[in-house]
């Protein structure tokens, strides 16, 4: 019996399966180009090409595997096909000896792409979330956020509503050592929130937000007060080691330690010594000694800027700080509260979110000013009820 002659025609059922598993996007790692419409005119058009991992011909790029040599019908099997754009298809086939784009590498890319599609499509539609980015310069450091890392951190609990994040960032020429910086950034943040976020909250489609931020602590606290705890918000923490936005396991023996003075006739001060210790001398330099200091800190082993690793730690922070705010309000009869923060990004946002605008005292936020080498007043939140 004559051997069946192979041809390049792909079975329609295999082609449909390939389109479904790739979600109609190029499977070359890092490309992800949509293949069912023109990138220029957005008209519907099929710009895909079905690429063989092991080549159609034995002497082609990447050759044949032993399995294909013994069963050539597997050449057009779904396991040996990738959906690619023309550019990426041409790129892998120009590597004629298959050293750069080996069959093993292409199979890995195919698996990773199809698994990502599988995971994404399995997420409930109720888990859609608007991605919110907020960057403001910290001293002389320019802040940027990698959107791919952001999307990876959300899966599988949430997934983005679309590929375009809601960006509240501004690019001002002022530095955070100038008072005009805090005034301008605070006003811009409020205006951006009003224009970008509030319409999404009102539409409620969905009113769920995933916040990724790099900014000075007073502005992060301000951002949290705009969201409040009445809106569904997941605040993420940039973890330095390993470098990721993805949550890790909660470290053992972690807790928040709260201490206070006992003279409630003095002006209240809240010191958040979390990513570093703030000495009382640095507080007194700004406020004088006629103050009652409430301090929140952590055990010494966690006293650094990378101690927030898990969502449960952030949840515990919200719980402890809300209880503390109630107590401070009770003891100090709504006197303005001076806040000196040294804490991670996520804690800064969540501190703002736990604020109760109708019951909490006025907050006066301070920040370390490197130009003057001391804490300086930056942003005031709320009205002074003693006026």
N, C-alpha and C positions, 0 to 999 in steps of 0.2 A: 504493500500500500504506500502510495506516494506521501511524503511528508507535507503537512499543511503549510501553504505559503503564508508567511506573515505579511501584514500590511499595517500602515500607520493609522488606520481608521479605529477610533476608540469607540467601544460599545456605548450607546447613548445612556444606558443605566449607570455605567462607570463614570461618564462625564458628569451626570447629575450629582452623583455621590461626591465627586471631587469638588464641584462647586459648593455643595452644602457644607462639606467639612472645612473648606477654606473660607467660608463666608464671603465668597466673591472677591477676595483680596489676594494680592501677590504674596506667595509664601516664602519669597527670598527674605531672609532675616534682616529686619530693619527697613524693608521697603513698604509692605502692607498697602500698596496702591490699590484703590478701588478699580475693578476690572469690568464693571458693567456700565460705565458712562465715560464720556470724554472729560479729561481733566481741564480742558479749555472751555468748551461750550456747555458742558454739563448735559449734553444730549445722551440719550440711551444708546450705547453701542458696546459690542463685545470686543474688548481689547486684550483678552486673555490668550495665552498659549499653553498647551498641555506639554509639559517638558518631561522627558524620561530621566529618571535618576540614573539607572544603568542604561547605557545607550541602546538605541534601536538596533544599531549595527555593532557587531562584536569589536570592530576596530575603531569605533567612535569614542568620544570623550567618556571616560569612566568605564568603558568596556562592558563586560558581562561578569556577573557573579557565577560561582559554580552552580548555584541553583538554577539560574537562568539558562546556563549552557545545557543543562539536562532537561529543562522544561521551558521552551521558548514562548509558550503561551502566556507566561507570567510577565512578559515585556510590557504588555498593555494592561496589566492588572493595576487596580487602584493603589496597591502598595508600592508600585514603581513609578508613580506619576505625581507631579507637582503642578499646581496652577500658578503660572508666572506671567508677568508683563513681558512685552517684547524685549525691553532693555535688559532685564535680569536673565531672561532665557539666553540671549546672545552672550551675555557676560559669562555664564557658567560654561557654555559650549566653546568659547574661545580658549578656555583652559583645556587644551586638547589632550594633555596627559592626565588630567584629573588630580593634580597634586594640590592645588589651592582649593578647588571646589570638589572635594572627594565625594563619592557616593555615601560614605558614612556621615559626612557633614550635612549633606542635603537631606538625608533621612532624619537626622536629628532636627533640622529646621522644620521639616514637614510635620514631625511629631509635635514639636513645641507649638507651632502655629495652630494645628488642629486641636490640641489639648486646650489652648487658650480660648479658642472658639467654643469648645465644649463647656468649659467652666463658665464662661460669660453667659452663654445662652441658658445655662441651668439656673442662673440667679433669678430670683423672683422679681417681677416688675415692681413690687412694693419697695425694693431696695435701691431704686434709682436715687441719686444724690447729685446736687449741684456742687461742682468743685469750685472752691473759693481760694484765690491766691491773694496774698497781701505781702508786699515787700517794701521796706523803707530802709535806707542806709543806717547801719550801726557804726557810729564814729566814722572812720575812713573806709569801712568795709562795704563793698557793693554786694547786695543780696540778690540771688537768683534762685529759682526753683525749677528742677527738672520735671517736666510734666509726665514723662514716662515713669519715673520713680513714684510720682504721685498716684497714677492709675494703678500701679502694681501694689501699692500699700493698701488701696481700698478693697481689692479682691481678696476673698470671695464674699465678704460681708456686704459691700456696697459696690455699685458701678456707676460711672459718670453718666449724666443725662445726655451729654454729647461731648465731642472732642474739644470744644472751646470752653475753657474755664471762665468763671466770673472774676475778673482781675480788678482789684481795688487799689493796686499799686500806683504810686506817683513818683515822678522823677524831679525832685527839687534840687536846686544848687546849694541850698542852705545846709549847714552842718548841725548835728544835734547839740552842739555846744552853744548855739544861739537860740534865744527865746523865740525868735521869729520862726524858727524851724518847727517848734512844738505847736505854735498857733496855726501855722499854715497847714502842717500835716494833719492836725486834729480836725480842722475845718474841711480839708479835702477828703478825709476819711468819712466824715459825716455825710458830705455831699455825694460821694461815690456810693456809699451804702444806700442812701435814699434813692439814687438813680438806678443802681444795678441790682441790689438785693431786695428792697421792699416790693418791687413789682412781682418778683418770684414768690415772695411770701403771700402776697395777695392772690396770685393765681393759684397757689396751692397745688402745683402740678410738676414736681412735688415741692412741698415746703420743707425740704431736707437738705442739709448742707454739710460738706466735708471741708474743713478749714486747714490750709497749709500756709504757714506764715514765717517770715524772717523780718523782724523789725525790733526797734527798741521796746523795752518792757512797758513803759507808759502807754505807747500806742497800741500795743497788744491788749492791755487792760481795757483801753477805750473801745477797741474792736469788740471785745467780749461783752461790754455793757450795751452795745448796739444790738447784738444778737439776743441777749438775755437768755434765761433758762427756759423760756416758754416756747422757743423754736427748737426743732430737732436739729442738733448740731453735733458732729463728730470732730473734735479737735485733735490733730496729729502732732507728733513730736519728732523732730529730726534727731535721729540717734547717730552718734558719732562712731561708735564701735559696737557691732559692725555698722558701716555707713549705710543707713537705710531710713525710710519713713515707716517701715513695717513694724508692727508691735511685736515684742518679744515676751518671754516668760517673766512673771513677776519675781523679783529677787527675794530670797528668804530673809526673814527677820526685819522686814522694812516697816517703818512707822513714822508718823509725824509727831514731833515733840513740841508741846506748847507751854510757854512760861509767861508769867505776868508779874508786874509790880502790884502793890496793894493800895496805893494812894490814888483813889479815883477822883480826887479833887483836881488833879493835874490834867493837862491836855493829853489826849490819847495818841499814841504812836504805835503803828503796826510795822514790825520788822520781819521781813521774809528772808531769813538766812538759809536758803535752800541749795543754791549752786555755789555758795561761798559764805563765809562768816562775816557779818557786819558788826563791827565792834560798837559798843555804846559811845565811845569817844567820838566816832564819826557822826553819830546821831546828835550828840550834845553840841558838836561844832556848828550844827545848823539850827537846832531848836532851842538850845539852852538846856539846863538840867531840870527845869520845872515841867517834866513830862512823865507820863506813865507808859512804860514800854511793854508792849505785848509782842512776844517773839514766837515765830513758827520756824522750826528747824528740823533736821533729820539726824540720825546717828552719824557719827563722824565718818564711818566707812562709806556713807552715801553722800557726803558733803562735797559734791563736785557738779559740773554742768551736764553730766550725762547719766543721772541717776533715774530719770523717768524712762522706764522701759516698757511698761504695760498699761493697758487701759484701766486695769483695776487700781493701779497707783493713782491715776488721774481721778478716778471716781472717789477714792478715799480722800484725796485733796479737796474736792468739792464738798464732801460731807463734813470734814473737819473745819474747813474755813467758813461754811455757812453757820455752823454752831457757834464758832468763835465770833462772827459778826453780830449775832444775836446778843451774845454776852457783852461785847464791847458797847453796843447800843444801850443795853440796860444799865451798865455801870457809868456811862459818861453822858447820858441825857442828850444824845444827838449833837455833841460837840464835833466840830470838824476833825476828821481822822487823817493824820499824816502817815503816808505809806512809803516805806523804803524797801524796794524789792531787789533781791538777787535770786532769780529763779528761772527755770526753764521756760521756753516759749509756750508750751501747752498750758502750764500752770498760770502764766500771765493772762492768756485768753480766758481760761476758766475762772480765774479770780473775778474778772469783769462780768462773766455770765452769771455768777451767783449773787451779784449785787441786786438788792431790792430797792428800786428808785423811790418808792413811796415810804419806806420805813428806814432805810439806811441813812446814816449821817453823810455829810459831804466828804468826799475823798480828795485829798491833795497828794498827788503822786510826785515823788522825787526820783531822780536818776543820777548816777555817777557822772560828773562832768570832768572829763580828763583835762580840759584846758585849765580849769580852776582847781583840779585835784580834790574835789569834794562833791557831795550831793547837792543838787540844785533843784528847785521847784520847777515842774514842767507843765503838767496838765491838772486841771481841777474838774472833778466830776460831781454834779449835783449842786444844789443850792445850800447856802449856809442858813439853817433854820433859826440860828440865834440872832440874825440881823433884825 
